[in-house]
C-alpha cells in the first residue's frame, strides 16, 4: 500500500503541539521523564525505547509492540506514522493523580515521549494515548506535497469545518487499541457503552470540530470509535484503509470529502445512516476461526445470555444460512428489527442445538 497522509495544503494551520492527558492531568509527565536515569536504549526500525536499570527486557518487548502496531495501523487504516517515537520508560507509583504531556510536532519528525509504568508494566491509558497522538498528528502533517485536508480549523472567527474530526479521533483511538493488543496480548473487544454513545450522538458527530466546546466530548470520542468499528463490521476489516484511500483520491476537497469516501466504500449515506442509527443484535460478539464463526463474548442480560450461549461456541446457521464471516453475521443481525424471532443453530460442547432467539436493541441503558 502507498503511504497515505492527510494534511493542510502547507498553509501552516496544523497544530504545532498536541496535549495528551490521562486522569485530571495535574502532574507533568515531562518532568518525570527528564528527572529519570536511563541505562540503555532498544532500537527498532521506527522507534527507540530508552530504559532505566533492570528494564532491558521490558524495553525490548515494548519496542517490538510499537513496531508491530505501526505495521498493523498502516494495514488497517491506510495511515503511516509520520513521526518516529522516541520512548522513555518512566516507572511511577502515582498514576492515580493523572498526568498530562504537551507534545511538540518537530520538523525532524521525532517525538520524545514518556511511557508511564506501573512497576514494570506500562499504563494502558498512557500507551493508548501515545498511539492516538502519533496517529492523529500523522493525519495532520503530511509526508508528501499531495494532500487532502483532514482537519477542522478556526481562527479569528472564521471556520473551516470539514466533518473530519470523527474520523481522525475514531481511527486514532482504534490505533491505540491496536498497540495495546500488541503490548498486552489481548484481543480487543469494543465495550458496549461506545455503541450506546453512538446511538445518542448520531448525526451530530459529523459536526464535531476542534474549536467547539462540547460538554459531552468524551461521549463524542466513544461514538467516533464505535463508528469506526461499525464501518469495519459492515464493510470488512480493511474498510477504514479503503475509506482513507478513497478520500485520498478525491479531486474536490470540501466538507463532504469523507462522506463521499464512506459511500464509495460501504454504500452507506453517512448522515442518513447516523440519523437513524440503531443496532439489532443477540448480545454476543463474534470472531472468525478457520472456516467457522465462533462466539467471542456474551453480554449479561441479553438473548444470547438467556439461552446460555458461551464463548467458543460455533454458530452453524442463522435463519437457515451458514454465516460466511463474523462481519457478515453482525450485518445480517443488524438488518433485523428488535423482537424479531430467528433460528440460531449452535455447536456447543460437541452438540448441535437450535435456539429460537428474539433479537434485541443493542446497548440499552442497562448495558
Phi, psi and omega in degrees: 000141176293156171291126180241119179230148177243147183206224195222029185041040173056035179271354182079014184274340186291148185297135178276353176210153178228158182241128176254123183230133174234129184072216183278351175069021185287335182261144180267112182294331180297324178298315178298317182298314183289339180274351184281163175244130187242132187273326183196185181218139174255127184246132173238183186304320185231019180203153171238141176233113178269139186225149174279174181304136176086003184238026181296317181295317179296322179297319179296319179295319180292319178298319177297318181296319178297319180293317178297319180295318179304316181293317182288323177301317179297316181293321186274335186239344184081003182259126175265131177297117183273353181238140179267118180285130175249093193266136175242121179283126186235097176292136176207150178250012185240042183290337183296335180292336180089136184233155173226158180212127175268119186259122178265128179276103187269154181296332179282359175060031172248126179254115177274114190226138172276142171246106185289138186240138170262095189070244179254010182244132182287149180287129186297318181293323183290317179295320178297319180295322179297312179298322178301310185292323177297318181292314182294318179295330177293326178287338183261355184223099192282159176269337185233170184265025171242110193224153169241137182289123168235057179213147174248123188234157174212136176202139177050038177083353178265148185231140167238108182247115185247015175054042186244347187296322179304321182289313181301312184283325177294314179294322181292320174295322176301317178297322178297322179289326176298314179299316181294329173300317181291323182287322189248357175067029181242140175283124185288131173243119180302130180290146184304325188293341179290327177287325175299319177297318179297321180294331180274323182282312179051228189295340177300337181302328183289340179260009180284115184232165185302322189272356181272134179268090184273122178295340181249037188302319181299323178293325178292321175301313180298317180296323179298315178295319178298321180293321176300316178292322178299314180296323177293316179299323186273333186236004176105163186295342179258015185300316183294320177298321180288326175295317177302314179298316181296321178294321180299326184275354180298131179275333180254121180260110179210190185290354182241020182299320179287324178302315180292321180296318179298318181294322179298321185275318188253342185081001182270134165280108192301314183294318179294318179299315182288325181299321182254024188297130169208159182227120176261138184205182176252350180100024180219151169262152184234159176220153175279136179217106185055239180258020182236164169249124182244158178284128179263325184202143177240132182264139183297143175079011182254170179304318180298322178293319180300322182269011175063031172293141186235151173305135182100339176299143177266136176269110184276322179200154174224126185054034178081001182249138177283126179291132183272343178194166176297320180296319178300317183295316178300316181295318180299315179293323181295337180284346177279166172263154174303142179077009169291144178259128182227154178266125180237116178264127187233141171260110183228128181053037178081001181246142175271122182230138177249124179252144172260090186268155175251123181292157182230157171291130187283138172060058172288176186305322183289349179263000000 
